[in-house]
């Protein structure tokens, strides 16, 4: 029996489907038409959807739904009131699983079909129809409507061929058909839940948002004045690269700072993000740059209902983690932009995050007894400091905050393959001090490091790394393989699988998820009866970790009753930004009185 035959006997219906729709920034989709084909019967079903909401002919629980980018298709199903499928084979995600790390030509339907020599419409024709759908909505001529339906149906035909081609590849790799289907539908279901999360959106404090938006240009000028008084990197309100390099030299971080091909100090956001924990002035500059370089307010994308929506881009990173937009999502932007998140008197926002998730994953996977003891202690970072003699017995997070932070940063960095030189930059200390701490941790957690090196060696022999649920990353011969990336991959990837398991289980329990955030979940909750619901959230998330790594991870809860508030340092950055808003408003009020 082939894998296709197995699937056809397993499910009541096996349906390839695709929507055409328009979606404006911050809003939910507006479906135009849908085409479906049941691979068991060979029958097709297509509908024009403008001003119509026909009943969906396929049962959600007994059907395997096949689509390319399930977030888009399930979003349309939800908009039409058809519900959310239980079983999804997302050919885009499956294509990434099959070739993650091997190709640089993307995973669109056309790019994916090309890998199998499947004949498709041209890119130009596809672009033409997408432009017609978006630009002419909702008034299409009869000829345009007929063309849109034909174009929609062509996507279904192409995706059917892609699905069959993918099955043959999976079949050549494994005879465990149940596992293939289980892993595929797990990842497909997580994409369906992402569609619902994007539909929910993130509640925003519109008063704060509008105050910042309405006074944005004047606030930008004040940001330049402030950051220049601290860093001296702007000249005539324009960024000056020579002044920036002078800042790096004054802060004694220029030599270790990443350089471009031309030898200049890099100024991209990734570099600034990495160095903001090392140097306070770099952190201040990154936050200021986000405001100064923007033509309009970024960090949120407000829809008609006042909620912020943007793609979660699940599986957007090689580890399978989300890769959200820095421009459109408050959890991609600098942290102070999260203060725009807020709710009303009838609701709470619950920020639930796994406590020391990375440390627990390290202990669970490596089974290093010292790392297990560190995790069981309840605070692996202060435990580490005590064990190496950097803090006395009985020390706590409160009694030794600086020492704990040093060993927290070191614990996390070294576990991801950070060298003493890299750790020096992370801690802002001398190379000899960084080398000493590096050696302390390698000695204490020697079994973890042996395990990690073994995983890398094994992956190098097989040619790929793989998560417990089958997400792969291929190690190719193109270019030099970054050992830090390989050391990091198993931990980040299992963390992303835990997150997917959690959002599926939370969604099954009926929770309104606003955002999945690497090692946390933001949930919008009614205040009435919230205590029992919060206990349920903690239990579900802890059990989700247990399902992936066979270890429950405790969950910390932060309750947001009105406006999102952060840790002391990041809250201070927001407060300074809000002071500028008030200053501009006062200035405008005074002018109005003249």
Secondary structure, 3 states (H helix, E strand, C coil): CCHHHHHHHHCCEEEEEEEEEECCCCCCCEEEEEEEEECCCCCEEEEECCCCCCCCCCCCCCEEEEECCHHHHHHHHHHCCCCCCCEEEEHHHHHHHHHCCCCCCCCCHHHHHHHCCCCCCCHHHHHHHHHHHHHCCCCCCHHHHHHHHHHHHHHHHHHHHHHHHHHHHHHHHCCCHHHHHHHHHHHHHHHHHHHHHHHHCEEECHHHHHHHHHCHHHHHHHHHHHHHHHHCCEECCEECHHHHHHHHHHCCCCCCCCECCCCCECCCHHHHHHHCCCCHHHHHHHHHHHHHCCCCCCCCCECCCCEECCCCCCCCCCCCCCCCCCCCCCCCCCHHHHHHEECCCCEEEEEEEECCHHHHHHHHHHCCHHHHHHHHCCCHHHHHHHHCCCCCCCCCCCCCHHHHHHHHHHHHHHHCCCCHHHHHHHHCCCHHHHHHHHHHHHHHCHHHHHHHHHHHHHHHHHCEEECCCCCEEECCCCCCCCHHHHHHHHHHHHHHHHHHHHHHHHHHCCCEEEEEECCEEEEEEECCCHHHHHHHHHHHHHHHHHHHHCCCCCEEEEEECCECCCCHHHHHHHHHHHHHHHHHHHHHHHHHHC
